[in-house]
Each structure stands twice: as C-alpha cells, then as structure tokens.
C-alpha cells in the first residue's frame, strides 16, 4: 500500500511538472486586437518620413468616445501596447520642434478638441506607465467629423507642404499637423 501511495504521488508530481513545463514553453494565444503599421512617404520609392505602430480596437456597436474611451482622461490612442511613432527626420509636430526618433503617442480626448502628446518613454504597456516628465511635445487639435470607421485607424495625408497624421474612429477625426524640412533638389545642367 505504501509503495502504491509513493508511486501515485511521484506520478502526480511528474504529470504536474510536465504540464507546467509544456505551458511555460507554449506560445501566447492570438490576440483578437490586431496591430497595424502606417507609413508616411513622399513617394513609394523614397524612404519613410514617419512610421506608426498601433493596436486597432473595434467599435462593435458601442459608442466609442465618452464610453469605450472616456472624455477628459489619458488614452493610449489604440489598444494593448502603447502606440509608437518613429520620425526618420526632425519634424514640426503642430507648433513643437521634435527631433528624429521614436516616441509614444498618447491623447486626452475631449468633445471638441484633443490634446495630443509625444512621450520619450517607449516600450510601455498602454498608458499605465505614462509620466508627463517624459513629454517631448503637446499640442491641442480640433475634432472633426467623418464617415464611420469600425476600427481605430491612423493614416497619413499630404497637403501642400504639410502632412497630417489622422486619428480616426467611429465618426471622429483628429488631424495632427506635421511638417518636415524638404531636402533641396539638385538639378544638373
């Protein structure tokens, strides 16, 4: 009886060990919120000026702003990992000069306008670790209306000498002005 008891305990221990070891080596399940990348380029053959990596939450029949995303509170501006913006060249972000580099983009949505913030504190989860000490730029931009979007989207649009990073979800659009110094064009005779 004692031999049976000891062999049962050892067997259970081994089973638990191998089950936990298998889980430790397993992969994380697929996330139901996809990540996306958006690039700003002067043309398809030119190197990028900016790149944004962000999570794309979906509306799924909910009121977004004022509900899923509360007004007047810091928002990670996407889902999961913090949204990262990489500028490949120095840029004028609204009225703020920003050096080339990688930054976290967070926002504070209000009904009529949004505060858009770039932080140098990268590789963070959402806005949980946000610290205003690391703010590089902060601008306020008006809210506009557009066609309904099911998933949160960030896109770029060129207009004259300026570019815009457009944040869109539901019927809300926020256009963040960006201006890159143009390289002089050399023409040979």
Buried (B, 14 or more C-beta within 10 A) or exposed (E): EEEEEEEEEEEEEEEEEEEEEEEEEEEEEEEEEBBBEBBBBBEEEEEBBBBBBBBBBBBEEEEBBEEBBEEEEBBBBBBBBBBBBBBBEEBBBBEEEBEEBBBBBBBBBBEEEBBBBBBBBBEBEBBEEBEEEBBBBBBEBEBEEEEEBEBBBBBBEEEEEEBBBBBBBBBBBBBBBBBBEEEEEEEEE
